[in-house]
Amino acid sequence: MSFQLRTTVAFTLLAHIVFGQVSLASAQEGGASRAWKKADPNATSYFVPLGAGRWTEVSEQGQSFSFQETKQLEDIVEIFDPGRNIRIRLAAGRSELSVDGRPFARWVAGSWLPVSRLPEFARLEPIDHVVRLIYFVPTDREPTANYRQKIRCLMDFVNSFYRQEFKRRGWPDRGLQFQRDGQGEFVVHFLRGKHNAAHYSGSPQYDVYKQIDEFAKEIPRSIGSPGNHLIVGFLETYDAGPHAFEWPGGVALGGQRSPDGGLAVFSSWILRDEFCATDAQAQLKLFQDETPMQGRTALGHGRPNSPRFEFIEDGFGAVIHEVGHALGLPHDIREDSLYIMANGFRQLRVNLTEPRFGDRHVRFSDANANFLRVSRHLSVQQEGELDQQPPEFQATAKQLAQGGAIEVSFQATDNAALACWQCYVPAYGSIIGGDVLNGASATQTVQIPLLKNRDEPITTVQLRVGDAAGNYFQTAVDVQAADKR
C-alpha cells in the first residue's frame, strides 16, 4: 500500500520575458475584493483571495494550489507556494513567475474580476482549520448502515491518538477540530458520486491514485477544498471479490496541499460491522476480538484468515497515518514497528493493552511530532493575525568519508520564530533526522546517521524548516560525495 500523495503539477509553468510597468486598483483593494482569471483557453483557472493573506488557484477540473501573499509591490500582488517553491506576481493583463528562486519572468496573461463574478467552482469556503468529513458513495453502491455514527466513532478514536501524543510529551491538550452540528456531533457530509465505483477504482486493474484524484474533483466547494481545508473522505469504491489482502480496490492515501489544507481518503471496508462500531465501548471490544476472518488477509501481518483485530489495526491505524500525511508528515522508518508514520500503525492494540505511555506504545517520532506541534490544525492561533511568511534558509550536505552519516549545514531565518527542521532522504522514503529550532535565526551543522542495512546511493536530501505559525519551506539539497582519498 502506498501512503504518499502524488504531487500533481496541473498548471504549465513557462516564463521568458520581463514584466513592464502596470497600473490597476490598489493591491489591497484587489486582494480583498477581486480574483485573478488566468487567460488560458485550455486550462482556465482563477486565483482567489481567501482572507488573512491566503490565495488559492482553482480550476474547473477540481485541482487547486494554495499560496501565501508575501508582498504588495505598488499595484502588484505577489504570492508564494512554498511546497513547489513558486512565486507569482499578479497584475492587470499579465503575470510574472519565479521558479526555484530564479528571476521573475513573464508568465500568462490574465485579468482582475470581482469575486462576485466568480463561477460556482471558484467560490471557496473561508479557511478555518476545521476538519471536513465526507462519506462518498458511487452511483451503483448503497450507503452502509449507520455510516455517520461509525465515522464519528472512528474519527474520535483517531483524534484521541493525536491528543494522547501531545499529553505524552507534556504539551497542551490539543486535538483536531471538526465541523459540528447543533448537537455537537461531528458533521459527516454525504456525497453521491457522479459515476459508478469502477470509474473511481479503475477496476479491474485498480489505481489508488485515480481514486483520490477523481474523488477530489467531485468535492463541492461548498464543503471545502483540499488546498485550504483538511478533508477526510471514506469511499465506497472497494469490491467484494477475493484479493491477496483485505479487499480489491482498497485505498489509503493522504497528502498535504498547504499549511492550511490536505486530503486523506480511505476505503469504506473499515466501516463494515465486523470492524467498526457506533460507540467507543463497543469499538474497544472489537479491538480485542481475535475471531478469524475466513478467506481474508490483513496486510499488516499477512497471515491468511487474519484475526478481526488485525484488520481494525490496519484500518484505524491507516487513518491516523494518512491524516498525518495530510498534515504534512513524511514517513519515518527508523523505528519501523514503533512509529505511526512507519508500520507502527499496524500495532495499535499495544496502546490499548499496555500501561499508559509505555515504551512499546506506537507514537510519532520526535522529528514528526515537532511539526505537529506547530500545525495550524493542532495549535491555538488567532486566525486574523496568522503569520503567512515562511522561513528562508540556505543549506549544504555532504557524505562523510567514513560513511554511515551525512553532514548537513544550514542557516535559517524567519520573520518571527523558527520552530523545527527535518531531513528526508528520497532514496529511503524516510526522515533520517530533525530537531527543534528557537529564535528568529539559526545556524547549525549536524551529522545525521544513515539507515542501517541500506546501500542506496544518497545523492539528494530534502531539508524542511518550519516556523511557529505553521509555515514551512522545503528544498532539495545535493549531497556532496565523500572524499575517497
C-alpha positions as CSV (number, residue, x, y, z in Angstrom):
1,M,0.0,0.0,0.0
2,S,1.3,3.4,-0.9
3,F,1.0,6.3,1.5
4,Q,2.4,9.3,-0.2
5,L,0.1,11.6,-2.2
6,R,1.4,12.4,-5.6
7,T,2.3,15.9,-6.4
8,T,0.2,16.8,-9.5
9,V,1.5,19.9,-11.3
10,A,-1.5,20.8,-13.3
11,F,-0.6,24.2,-14.5
12,T,2.1,24.7,-17.0
13,L,4.9,26.9,-15.8
14,L,6.6,28.7,-18.7
15,A,8.3,32.1,-18.4
16,H,10.6,34.2,-20.6
17,I,10.0,38.0,-20.8
18,V,10.5,40.6,-18.1
19,F,7.4,42.5,-16.7
20,G,6.6,46.0,-17.7
21,Q,5.0,48.8,-15.7
22,V,1.4,48.3,-14.9
23,S,-1.4,50.2,-13.2
24,L,-4.6,48.9,-11.6
25,A,-6.6,49.5,-8.4
26,S,-4.7,49.2,-5.2
27,A,-3.3,45.8,-4.4
28,Q,-5.1,45.8,-1.1
29,E,-8.4,46.6,-2.8
30,G,-7.8,44.0,-5.5
31,G,-6.7,41.3,-3.0
32,A,-9.8,41.9,-0.8
33,S,-12.5,42.1,-3.4
34,R,-11.0,40.8,-6.6
35,A,-9.8,37.5,-8.0
36,W,-7.5,37.0,-11.0
37,K,-8.5,34.9,-14.0
38,K,-5.8,33.2,-15.9
39,A,-6.3,33.7,-19.7
40,D,-5.6,30.1,-20.9
41,P,-8.4,28.6,-23.0
42,N,-7.0,25.1,-22.4
43,A,-6.8,25.3,-18.6
44,T,-9.0,28.1,-17.2
45,S,-8.2,28.8,-13.5
46,Y,-8.7,31.5,-11.0
47,F,-6.5,32.9,-8.2
48,V,-9.0,33.6,-5.4
49,P,-8.3,35.5,-2.2
50,L,-9.4,33.8,1.0
51,G,-8.5,36.5,3.5
52,A,-5.6,36.7,6.0
53,G,-3.1,36.6,3.2
54,R,-4.2,33.3,1.6
55,W,-4.9,32.7,-2.0
56,T,-5.8,29.6,-4.0
57,E,-5.5,28.8,-7.7
58,V,-8.5,26.6,-8.6
59,S,-9.5,25.0,-11.9
60,E,-12.9,23.8,-13.2
61,Q,-11.4,20.2,-13.1
62,G,-11.2,20.4,-9.3
63,Q,-7.5,21.0,-8.9
64,S,-6.2,23.6,-6.5
65,F,-3.0,25.0,-5.3
66,S,-2.6,27.2,-2.2
67,F,-0.5,30.4,-2.0
68,Q,0.5,32.9,0.7
69,E,0.6,36.6,-0.1
70,T,4.1,37.8,0.6
71,K,4.3,41.3,-0.9
72,Q,2.4,44.2,-2.4
73,L,4.6,45.9,-4.9
74,E,2.9,49.1,-5.9
75,D,-0.2,47.7,-7.7
76,I,1.0,44.1,-7.9
77,V,0.1,41.2,-5.6
78,E,2.9,38.7,-5.1
79,I,2.0,35.2,-3.8
80,F,4.2,32.2,-2.9
81,D,3.7,28.4,-2.9
82,P,6.4,27.0,-0.5
83,G,5.8,23.4,-1.4
84,R,6.6,23.9,-5.1
85,N,8.9,26.9,-4.4
86,I,6.9,29.1,-6.9
87,R,6.4,32.8,-6.7
88,I,3.8,34.6,-8.9
89,R,3.1,38.3,-9.4
90,L,-0.4,39.1,-10.5
91,A,-1.4,42.3,-12.2
92,A,-3.9,43.6,-14.8
93,G,-3.4,41.9,-18.1
94,R,-0.3,39.9,-17.2
95,S,1.6,37.9,-14.6
96,E,5.2,37.0,-13.7
97,L,6.6,33.7,-12.5
98,S,9.7,32.7,-10.5
99,V,10.5,29.0,-10.0
100,D,13.1,27.7,-7.5
101,G,14.4,31.2,-6.8
102,R,15.2,32.2,-10.4
103,P,14.4,35.7,-11.6
104,F,10.9,36.7,-12.3
105,A,9.8,36.4,-16.0
106,R,6.6,36.9,-17.9
107,W,4.1,34.0,-17.5
108,V,0.5,34.1,-18.7
109,A,-2.0,36.9,-19.4
110,G,-4.9,37.4,-17.1
111,S,-7.3,39.9,-15.6
112,W,-8.8,41.0,-12.3
113,L,-12.5,40.5,-11.8
114,P,-14.9,41.0,-8.8
115,V,-15.2,38.0,-6.5
116,S,-19.0,38.2,-7.0
117,R,-18.5,37.3,-10.7
118,L,-16.6,34.1,-10.0
119,P,-18.1,30.8,-11.4
120,E,-19.5,28.4,-8.8
121,F,-16.5,26.1,-8.8
122,A,-14.3,29.0,-7.7
123,R,-16.4,30.3,-4.8
124,L,-14.4,28.9,-1.9
125,E,-15.1,28.4,1.8
126,P,-13.1,30.6,4.2
127,I,-10.1,28.9,5.8
128,D,-10.9,27.9,9.4
129,H,-8.7,24.8,10.2
130,V,-11.7,22.7,10.9
131,V,-11.7,19.1,9.6
132,R,-14.3,18.2,6.9
133,L,-15.6,14.5,6.9
134,I,-17.1,13.1,3.7
135,Y,-18.8,9.8,3.0
136,F,-18.6,9.1,-0.7
137,V,-20.9,6.7,-2.5
138,P,-20.8,6.0,-6.2
139,T,-24.0,5.6,-8.3
140,D,-24.0,1.8,-8.2
141,R,-23.4,1.5,-4.4
142,E,-25.6,2.0,-1.4
143,P,-24.5,3.6,1.9
144,T,-23.6,1.2,4.7
145,A,-25.9,1.3,7.8
146,N,-25.1,3.8,10.5
147,Y,-22.2,5.3,8.5
148,R,-22.4,8.6,10.3
149,Q,-22.1,7.1,13.8
150,K,-19.3,4.8,12.6
151,I,-17.3,7.6,11.0
152,R,-17.8,9.6,14.2
153,C,-16.6,6.7,16.3
154,L,-13.6,6.1,14.1
155,M,-12.5,9.7,13.9
156,D,-13.0,10.2,17.7
157,F,-10.5,7.3,18.1
158,V,-8.1,9.0,15.6
159,N,-8.4,12.3,17.4
160,S,-7.7,10.7,20.8
161,F,-4.4,9.3,19.4
162,Y,-3.3,12.8,18.5
163,R,-4.4,14.2,21.8
164,Q,-2.5,11.4,23.7
165,E,0.6,12.2,21.7
166,F,0.5,15.7,23.0
167,K,-0.2,14.6,26.5
168,R,2.7,12.1,26.4
169,R,5.1,14.9,25.6
170,G,3.7,17.3,28.2
171,W,2.3,19.6,25.6
172,P,-1.1,21.4,25.8
173,D,-4.1,19.2,25.4
174,R,-5.0,19.8,21.8
175,G,-6.6,17.7,19.1
176,L,-8.1,18.2,15.7
177,Q,-11.2,20.4,15.4
178,F,-14.2,19.1,13.4
179,Q,-17.2,20.6,11.9
180,R,-20.1,20.0,14.4
181,D,-23.8,20.0,14.1
182,G,-26.4,21.6,16.5
183,Q,-26.0,18.6,18.9
184,G,-22.2,19.0,19.0
185,E,-21.6,15.8,16.8
186,F,-19.1,15.6,14.0
187,V,-20.7,16.6,10.7
188,V,-20.4,13.9,8.1
189,H,-21.2,15.1,4.6
190,F,-22.9,12.5,2.4
191,L,-21.7,12.9,-1.2
192,R,-23.2,10.8,-4.0
193,G,-20.7,10.3,-6.8
194,K,-21.3,11.1,-10.5
195,H,-20.1,7.7,-11.7
196,N,-20.1,4.0,-10.8
197,A,-17.5,2.5,-8.5
198,A,-15.3,1.2,-11.3
199,H,-14.8,4.7,-12.6
200,Y,-13.1,5.7,-9.4
201,S,-11.3,2.5,-8.5
202,G,-10.0,1.7,-12.1
203,S,-11.4,-1.9,-11.8
204,P,-10.2,-4.4,-12.7
205,Q,-6.7,-3.1,-12.8
206,Y,-7.3,-0.7,-9.8
207,D,-5.5,2.5,-9.4
208,V,-5.3,4.2,-5.9
209,Y,-4.1,7.5,-7.3
210,K,-7.1,7.6,-9.7
211,Q,-9.4,7.1,-6.7
212,I,-8.0,10.1,-4.9
213,D,-7.9,12.3,-8.0
214,E,-11.4,11.5,-9.1
215,F,-12.8,12.0,-5.6
216,A,-11.1,15.3,-5.2
217,K,-12.7,16.6,-8.4
218,E,-16.1,16.0,-7.0
219,I,-15.8,17.6,-3.6
220,P,-18.2,20.6,-3.6
221,R,-16.6,23.9,-3.0
222,S,-19.5,24.5,-0.5
223,I,-17.8,21.8,1.7
224,G,-14.2,22.9,1.2
225,S,-11.1,22.3,-0.9
226,P,-8.0,20.3,-0.1
227,G,-5.8,23.3,-0.7
228,N,-7.5,25.2,2.1
229,H,-9.1,22.7,4.4
230,L,-8.2,19.3,5.9
231,I,-10.6,16.9,4.2
232,V,-11.0,13.2,5.2
233,G,-13.0,11.0,2.9
234,F,-14.4,7.5,3.2
235,L,-15.0,5.9,-0.2
236,E,-17.5,3.1,-1.0
237,T,-15.3,2.0,-4.0
238,Y,-13.9,-1.3,-2.9
239,D,-15.2,-4.6,-4.4
240,A,-16.4,-7.7,-2.7
241,G,-14.4,-10.3,-4.5
242,P,-11.3,-12.3,-3.4
243,H,-8.0,-10.5,-3.1
244,A,-4.4,-11.1,-1.9
245,F,-5.1,-8.9,1.1
246,E,-8.1,-7.1,2.5
247,W,-10.5,-6.2,-0.4
248,P,-9.9,-5.3,-4.0
249,G,-10.0,-1.7,-4.8
250,G,-8.8,-0.7,-1.3
251,V,-7.2,2.7,-0.9
252,A,-5.5,4.6,1.9
253,L,-3.7,7.8,0.8
254,G,-3.0,11.2,2.2
255,G,-1.0,14.3,1.5
256,Q,-0.7,18.0,2.5
257,R,-1.6,20.7,-0.1
258,S,-0.7,23.7,2.0
259,P,-0.2,24.7,5.7
260,D,-3.9,25.1,5.8
261,G,-5.2,22.1,3.9
262,G,-4.7,18.5,2.9
263,L,-6.6,15.4,1.8
264,A,-6.8,11.8,3.2
265,V,-9.0,9.1,1.7
266,F,-9.8,5.5,2.8
267,S,-11.8,2.5,1.7
268,S,-15.1,2.1,3.5
269,W,-14.4,-1.6,4.2
270,I,-13.2,-0.3,7.5
271,L,-16.9,0.8,8.2
272,R,-18.1,-2.8,7.9
273,D,-20.0,-4.0,11.0
274,E,-17.3,-6.6,11.9
275,F,-14.7,-3.8,12.2
276,C,-16.3,-0.5,13.1
277,A,-18.8,0.1,16.0
278,T,-21.0,3.1,16.6
279,D,-19.7,3.8,20.1
280,A,-16.4,3.7,21.9
281,Q,-17.0,0.8,24.3
282,A,-18.2,-1.5,21.5
283,Q,-15.1,-0.4,19.5
284,L,-12.7,-1.3,22.3
285,K,-14.2,-4.8,22.4
286,L,-13.7,-5.2,18.6
287,F,-10.0,-4.3,19.1
288,Q,-9.7,-7.4,21.4
289,D,-11.6,-9.7,19.0
290,E,-9.4,-12.5,17.6
291,T,-12.1,-14.2,15.5
292,P,-10.5,-15.4,12.2
293,M,-11.9,-13.6,9.1
294,Q,-12.2,-16.6,6.8
295,G,-10.8,-16.0,3.3
296,R,-9.3,-12.6,4.1
297,T,-5.8,-11.5,4.9
298,A,-4.9,-8.3,6.8
299,L,-2.0,-6.5,5.1
300,G,0.0,-5.8,8.3
301,H,0.8,-9.3,9.3
302,G,0.0,-11.1,6.1
303,R,-1.4,-14.3,7.6
304,P,-4.4,-16.0,5.9
305,N,-7.7,-15.8,7.8
306,S,-6.3,-13.0,9.9
307,P,-8.0,-12.2,13.2
308,R,-10.5,-9.4,13.3
309,F,-8.4,-7.0,15.3
310,E,-5.6,-7.0,12.7
311,F,-8.0,-5.6,10.1
312,I,-9.0,-3.0,12.6
313,E,-5.4,-2.1,13.3
314,D,-4.7,-1.8,9.6
315,G,-7.8,0.3,9.0
316,F,-7.9,2.6,12.1
317,G,-4.2,2.9,12.1
318,A,-4.1,3.8,8.4
319,V,-6.5,6.7,9.1
320,I,-4.1,8.1,11.8
321,H,-1.2,7.6,9.4
322,E,-2.8,9.2,6.3
323,V,-4.2,12.1,8.3
324,G,-0.5,12.6,9.4
325,H,0.4,12.8,5.7
326,A,-2.4,15.3,5.2
327,L,-0.9,17.4,8.0
328,G,2.5,17.3,6.2
329,L,4.3,14.5,7.9
330,P,6.5,12.2,5.8
331,H,7.4,8.6,6.6
332,D,9.9,7.9,9.4
333,I,11.0,4.2,9.2
334,R,13.9,4.5,11.7
335,E,11.8,2.6,14.2
336,D,9.5,0.8,11.8
337,S,7.3,-1.1,14.2
338,L,7.1,1.8,16.7
339,Y,6.5,5.0,14.7
340,I,2.9,5.7,13.4
341,M,4.4,7.2,10.2
342,A,6.1,3.9,9.5
343,N,4.4,0.5,10.0
344,G,3.8,1.1,13.7
345,F,0.2,2.0,12.9
346,R,-0.4,-1.8,12.4
347,Q,0.4,-2.3,16.1
348,L,-2.2,-0.1,17.6
349,R,-3.6,-2.7,20.0
350,V,-0.4,-2.3,22.1
351,N,-1.6,1.2,23.1
352,L,-4.8,-0.3,24.4
353,T,-3.4,-3.2,26.3
354,E,-0.2,-1.9,27.9
355,P,0.3,0.8,30.6
356,R,-0.3,4.3,29.6
357,F,2.6,5.8,27.6
358,G,4.5,2.5,27.8
359,D,7.8,2.0,25.9
360,R,6.2,-0.1,23.3
361,H,3.3,2.3,22.6
362,V,3.0,3.4,19.0
363,R,3.9,7.0,18.6
364,F,5.1,9.8,16.3
365,S,8.8,10.3,16.1
366,D,10.3,13.4,17.6
367,A,11.1,14.8,14.2
368,N,7.4,14.5,13.1
369,A,5.9,15.5,16.4
370,N,7.8,18.8,16.3
371,F,6.0,19.7,13.1
372,L,2.6,18.5,14.6
373,R,3.1,20.9,17.5
374,V,3.0,23.9,15.2
375,S,0.4,22.6,12.7
376,R,-2.4,25.1,12.2
377,H,-4.8,22.2,12.8
378,L,-3.3,21.4,16.2
379,S,-2.2,24.7,17.7
380,V,-4.2,27.6,19.1
381,Q,-3.7,30.6,16.8
382,Q,-5.5,33.8,16.0
383,E,-6.8,33.3,12.5
384,G,-7.0,37.0,11.5
385,E,-3.4,37.6,12.7
386,L,-1.8,34.5,11.4
387,D,1.7,35.0,10.1
388,Q,1.9,33.9,6.4
389,Q,5.7,34.4,5.8
390,P,7.6,31.1,5.6
391,P,11.2,30.7,6.8
392,E,14.1,31.1,4.5
393,F,17.3,29.1,4.6
394,Q,20.4,28.0,2.7
395,A,21.8,24.5,3.1
396,T,24.6,22.2,2.0
397,A,25.1,18.5,2.6
398,K,28.0,16.1,2.2
399,Q,28.6,12.4,2.9
400,L,31.3,11.8,5.5
401,A,34.4,10.0,4.4
402,Q,33.9,7.2,6.9
403,G,30.4,6.5,5.6
404,G,27.3,5.9,7.7
405,A,26.4,9.6,8.1
406,I,25.6,12.8,6.2
407,E,26.7,16.2,7.4
408,V,24.1,18.9,6.8
409,S,24.8,22.6,7.4
410,F,22.1,25.3,7.1
411,Q,21.4,28.9,8.0
412,A,17.7,29.6,8.6
413,T,15.8,32.8,9.3
414,D,12.2,33.7,10.0
415,N,10.3,37.0,10.4
416,A,9.0,35.8,13.8
417,A,10.2,32.5,15.3
418,L,11.6,29.3,13.9
419,A,10.3,26.0,15.3
420,C,11.8,22.9,13.8
421,W,13.6,21.1,10.9
422,Q,13.6,17.7,9.2
423,C,16.0,15.9,6.8
424,Y,14.3,13.5,4.5
425,V,16.1,11.0,2.1
426,P,14.1,10.3,-1.1
427,A,16.1,7.1,-1.7
428,Y,14.9,5.7,1.6
429,G,11.5,7.3,1.5
430,S,12.1,8.4,5.1
431,I,13.2,11.0,7.5
432,I,16.7,10.5,8.9
433,G,16.9,13.4,11.3
434,G,15.2,16.5,12.7
435,D,15.1,18.7,15.8
436,V,13.6,21.9,17.3
437,L,14.8,25.4,16.5
438,N,14.5,28.5,18.6
439,G,14.6,32.2,17.8
440,A,14.3,34.1,14.6
441,S,17.6,32.7,13.1
442,A,19.7,29.6,13.5
443,T,22.9,28.2,12.1
444,Q,23.6,24.5,12.5
445,T,25.9,21.8,11.3
446,V,24.6,18.3,12.2
447,Q,25.9,14.8,11.5
448,I,22.9,12.6,10.7
449,P,23.3,8.8,10.7
450,L,22.1,6.9,7.6
451,L,19.8,4.0,8.0
452,K,21.4,0.7,8.7
453,N,21.4,-2.2,6.2
454,R,20.6,0.2,3.3
455,D,23.1,0.6,0.5
456,E,21.2,3.0,-1.9
457,P,23.4,5.8,-3.1
458,I,22.4,9.1,-1.4
459,T,22.7,11.9,-3.9
460,T,19.9,14.2,-2.6
461,V,18.2,15.0,0.7
462,Q,15.2,17.2,1.3
463,L,15.5,19.8,4.0
464,R,12.4,21.3,5.6
465,V,12.3,24.1,8.0
466,G,9.1,25.2,9.9
467,D,8.2,28.2,11.9
468,A,5.9,28.7,14.9
469,A,2.9,29.8,12.7
470,G,2.9,26.5,10.8
471,N,4.6,27.9,7.7
472,Y,7.4,25.9,6.2
473,F,9.9,25.9,3.4
474,Q,11.5,22.8,1.9
475,T,14.0,22.2,-0.9
476,A,16.2,19.5,-2.3
477,V,19.9,19.7,-1.4
478,D,22.5,17.9,-3.4
479,V,24.8,15.7,-1.4
480,Q,28.5,16.1,-2.0
481,A,30.2,12.7,-2.4
482,A,32.7,11.6,0.3
483,D,36.4,12.3,-0.4
484,K,37.9,8.9,-1.2
485,R,41.5,9.9,-0.5
